[in-house]
Amino acid sequence: MNTATALTHEPSCTTAQRGEVAVVLPMRHAGVQAVTLRYELQGPAGAPVVLVAGGISAHRHVSASAEFPEKGWANALVASGRTLDPARVRVLAFDYVAADGRLDVPVDTADQADAVALLLDALGIERLQAFVGYSYGAMVGLQFAARHPSRLRHLVAVSGAHRPHPYACAWRALQRRAVALGQLQCADAAGLALARQFAMLSYRTPEEFGERFDAAPEIVNGRVRCAAEDYLDACGAQYVARTPVTAFLRLSESIDLHRVDPAAVQVPVTVVAVEGDRLVPLSDSVNLVEGLAGRGQLRVLRSPYGHDAFLKETDRIDLILAAVLRGNGAAA
């Protein structure tokens, strides 16, 4: 079943456009579901299309444009002069299935990949020049490459592998338990904020925390408060303001459900790993490349930002993308 039932744009623009597509999506664990795919497409008509997908908190607004000037989640990477310059390529992004919190069923990364194929059909895009995926987006990209190889020239998978590591699954299980405890106390926001704070400790590294928060604790209202707590509180509050609880739970579960046989991926893949990534160990990326049997290449970054290096090491990620998309052999 491959049905797009509606296509709208809001508004009609020459450079960037947003829209939504109502589709019927057969899901791996939840049967056939009617879902709405929300997307943003930025760049000149006729240019090569690159889909950019981030972690479970990413969304369709990747970078600022004249039509939509608010800062995007990868604003420094998709910008003038970069490899993903919207003046030269068309950058496509979408809100993940279940990201609005309305679909309360198990969601597989395979479902997200099939949703991308339906979106491309609706937009009249036959083939992507590249799929650039970070974290959960890398997992979705691997599924897309395995399930729809004719729709993709090259995959760049950053900080995401063919399966979740058991250690990372344990982190996420505790985050979901924090949400459950909050729900039992009718404090959904507090539970979700705590889950996000746990997540930040897994995204970043002890080295970064040692550099940023190496200060003596303070006593506030008779309680000891460590230097990182203001930062963690801000992260939790920001996340709660934009994320429905159901969306977090279902997309967190989706990471744990993820499995791809590397041998099924028949397109060229650049795998980018980060030393010190606590969620996607370098060994998993090596295993992925070995399983790709000559179709994959591995690039390794050393960064104090750990799993979040994609969002912080913009210059180095851009060099890797340049080597892939421009074929100039630049070193990262």
Disulfide bonds with the S-S distance in Angstrom:
none
